[in-house]
Amino acid sequence: MLERIIADFLVLIHLAFICFVVFGGILVMRWKWVSLFHLPAVAWGALIEFQGWICPLTPLEQQFRHLAGQSGYSGGFIEQYLIPLIYPGGLTRTIQIAIGLFVIAINLIIYGRWVYHFKRHQE
């Protein structure tokens, strides 16, 4: 039972990290210090996609699922709704590269807006 809870918690952490990578730049607009964590997270997220690597959270989660006696992702809210967001079916190398480019593009837009706003208020 504890192993399944840990595996589910790792999925939530994984999803939160993905959301932070994609949209964390919005937090930077409010709190500049968040960029100290966000920029490395963006670099890591894009690198994972560009290299076709697997996030270290994935095998860790799978290990806990195995220890819990689970063979797949069935039976609960997390498995039903969150797993497909983090591990989409039909994920190809081209899609991974597109995801990496999307992560960089959205953050360039957010940070570009932040820099523009900052410079505009400096004048």
N, C-alpha and C positions, 0 to 999 in steps of 0.2 A: 504494500500500500504506500509506504513512504517513498519507494523508488518511483512509483507513478506520479506522485505529487511533485517530486524533484524534476522528473522529465517534463511535466506540464509547466512547471515554473520556468524551466530552461526555454521552453517554447515562448512563453510570455516575455522573457528577457530578450530573446532573439528578435521578436516582433518589435519590442520597444527600441532596440538598437537600430533596427532597419528604419523605423519611423524617425529616430533621431538623426540618422545619416541623411535621409531625404529631406526632412523638414526642420532640422535643428538650427539652420541658419536664421529662421524666424525668431528663435530665442535669442540669437546674437544681437538682433536689432534692439532688444530690450536690455539684455545683460551682455556686455562686451566680453566678459571673462569666459563665457560659454564657448567662445571660439577656440580657446586653449584645448578643449576636449572635442569640439565639433570637427575642426579641420583634420585632425588625425583620424577621426572616425570616418569622415568622408573618404580620405585617402585609403584607409583599410577596406571600406565597402567597395570602392571602385576597383581596387587591386584584386579583391576576391573575385569580382565579376570578370575583369579583364584576363586574369590568369586561369580562370576556370577552376579555382580552388574551392574546397568545401570549408565553410566556416567551422572553426573548432567546436562551436556549440552543438553542431549537428551530430558528430559521432558521440559526444558526451551524452546528449539527450538519448540517442539510440541505445547507448550502453545502459542507461537507467531504465529504458523501456524493456530491454532484454532482461534485466534483473527483476523487473516487475512481472515478467512472464508474458509480456505483450509482444505480438509479432507484427503489429501494424498500428495504424492510426484509426481505430474505430471505437465508438462507444461514448464519446463525450463532446461537449461544446468545443473544447480546444481542438480536438482532432478533426471535428467536422468543419469548423469555420476558420480557424487560424492556420492550421497546417497547410492548406492549399495556397494561402497567401505567401507563406514563407518558402514552401517547396512546390512551386507550380508544376503541373504535369506538362510534358512536352517541352521542357526547358532545353533549348539548344545552345550551342556555342554562340551563334549569331544573336540570339535573344539575350544571353549573358552580357555580351559586349554592348548591346543597345541599352541594357539596364545600367551598366557602368557609365555610359555616355549620358544617360538621363540623370543619374545622380550628380554627375559633374555639372551638367547644364543647369539644372534647377538651382544648384548651390551657387553657381556663377551669377545667375540672375538675382538671387536673394542677396548675396554679398555685394554685387554691383549696385543694387538699390540702396543698400546700407551705406556704401562708400559715397554714392551720390548724395544721399540725404545728409550724411555727416559733413561733406565738403560744402554743401549748400548752406548749412547752418554755421559754418566757420566764416563765411564771407560777411 
